[in-house]
Amino acid sequence: MSTTDVLITLTEAELKDTRGLSLVGLLKWLLEPALSTAVYVLLVQVALRNTQPAYPLFVLSAVLPWRYFQDSVGRGLGLVSSYGNLITARRLPRGVLPLVAVATQGASLLMGMVLLVPLMLWYSAPFTAALLLLPIVVAVVTVFVSGPTYLASVFGLHMPDYRGPIQSVMRLGFLVSTALVPPGRVGGSGAAWLFRYNPMSGIFDSFRAIVMAGRAPRAVDLLYPLAVGVVLLVIGRAVYLWWEPQMAKEV
């Protein structure tokens, strides 16, 4: 089988295993980001009296790409161990394994984006030609997610006890971004700078530009996370392929 065939086959198997490709599984795809958004809305808008307009749509535009990143890297941490029998039993293009996690969680992102439509209608967000740019934003997120997933695949096998702390650090990355509040509302110029230069902030703001303002994202909001993502992908894939020959012995 070709690398592409292996990627498609393993992704289909993972989707069936995690989602079941049933009505219940499809509902789970929608409920997870919806519930996460509801929690943040209740916490920030209701409890802390945030006045950001269309705040549920504002938050969902960050929750969707963030869950893609978080779940891909989280799956990468245990990926090699879960495929241990397959790795030792037969020879396959092992370099594709992290991409299985990226593709599987990418399907969750695409399904979750369905939730944007009713919120856009509810808040009278403009449906413009800018929506045609969403695939470009999704492509940038995919590049950004891939490198850390490769690194997580190596790290998770060698340091399994640190999977929990790594995921906790990732959650901090969500909070120190424009996920819940625009940088202009962050107290202190130093803190605002930190929030703005989190690469995920540009991705969040790109989603918002399209679905909330009906305009194209700023070039810097896409080019910056894309550049960071390419660097991480080159490093992550190089580390993974360097270690790959020893994989079967260490699983």
Secondary structure, 3 states (H helix, E strand, C coil): CCHHHHHHHHHHHHHHHHCCCCHHHHHHHHHHHHHHHHHHHHHHHHHCCCCCCCHHHHHHHHHHHHHHHHHHHHHHHCHHHHCHHHHHHCCCCHHHHHHHHHHHHHHHHHHHHHHHHHHHHHCCCCCCHHHHHHHHHHHHHHHHHHHHHHHHHHHHHHCHHHHHHHHHHHHHHHHCCCCCCCHHHCCCHHHHHHHHCCHHHHHHHHHHHHHCCCCCCCHHHHHHHHHHHHHHHHHHHHHHHHHHHHHHHHC
